[in-house]
């Protein structure tokens, strides 16, 4: 498949066959992910493959009952990692300056870029994926489950497996809203969002047989109209990653 067409055809898969994801393939996909761009060559990403069924069941529960964490052919936790580079800093005779927000942003950005590289690699061979942001519901418990040291934070999980469903493509906001020229010109944004709301309403009605009537604007109101994981600041501080 043409790469651009592949990227445009992305869907989240939440139902997988029982066929395993072989280790050689999984490692090749992860290696492709870690070949992505990395700021200042930090390489601030660590990936933990979780195989133990009990651990995966615990993660599924922590993530809000997302059972596909247990049923996917492979499951990975992607972590922003400054611990390894802090060790390297000390090996070179330097002193690691902990708690810099910029360093955490670099590691988190590195991690997301690498993960998306891996996702494209996986989808190119017919695998399906689903990101699991719900692991941040209780990052302290995740850290305990995975024995994470200070300076390492779990950002998201990634289910990987052979698809056992063929869901519709979810529409995206029109480029007239998200692609700007020269400056942040929002003069046409409301009209674009209104058109997208109508498109999303139809998408949800079609997907659920008329049972779900939702719009993007309503979803954003529900998401941003309340606190969202307020524990994250304290957790990152406890990991020594976000103090200044």
Secondary structure, DSSP 4 states (H G I P E B T S, - for coil): --HHHHHHT--B---B-S----HHHHHHHHHHHTTS--GGG---EEEEE---HHHHHHHHHHTTS-THHHHSSEEEEEEEE-HHHHHHHHHTT----TT-HHHHHHHHHHHHHHHHHHHHHHHHTTEEEEEEGGGGGGHHHHHHHHTPPTTEEEEEEEEEEEBS--PPPPP---HHHH--SSS---TTHHHHHHHHHHHHHHHHHHHTTT-----HHHHHHHHHSS---THHHHHHHHTT----
